[in-house]
Amino acid sequence: MPRKTTLPSVAQLFNEAKRSSATHKKCLRLMQKIRAESEPNEFIKLIIDCLQHALLVFKREAPVERIVRFVIAFTVARDEGDEERVRAL
């Protein structure tokens, strides 16, 4: 019987990413897995809901800056299969 792994939620990954930049690579991989297993519109809604909380902070705070850097890294990161799809085009 295949073992099913449970992925953390988007909110849990945001909490992890705001604590330390050292966890960003691990969180990026998990976020890509969540994106692959989710419906695109639902995934975007989850991201926006989490990001709105961080963007409501009006002064510079280290956790908020770490979240923004994490979201930037996630949006520019490629999935492992993306390079193969680009080569096929």
Summary of the structure (lengths in Angstrom):
residues: 89
radius of gyration: 14.4
end to end distance: 37.2
largest distance: 50.6
contacts: 198
relative contact order: 0.16
helix: 73%
strand: 0%
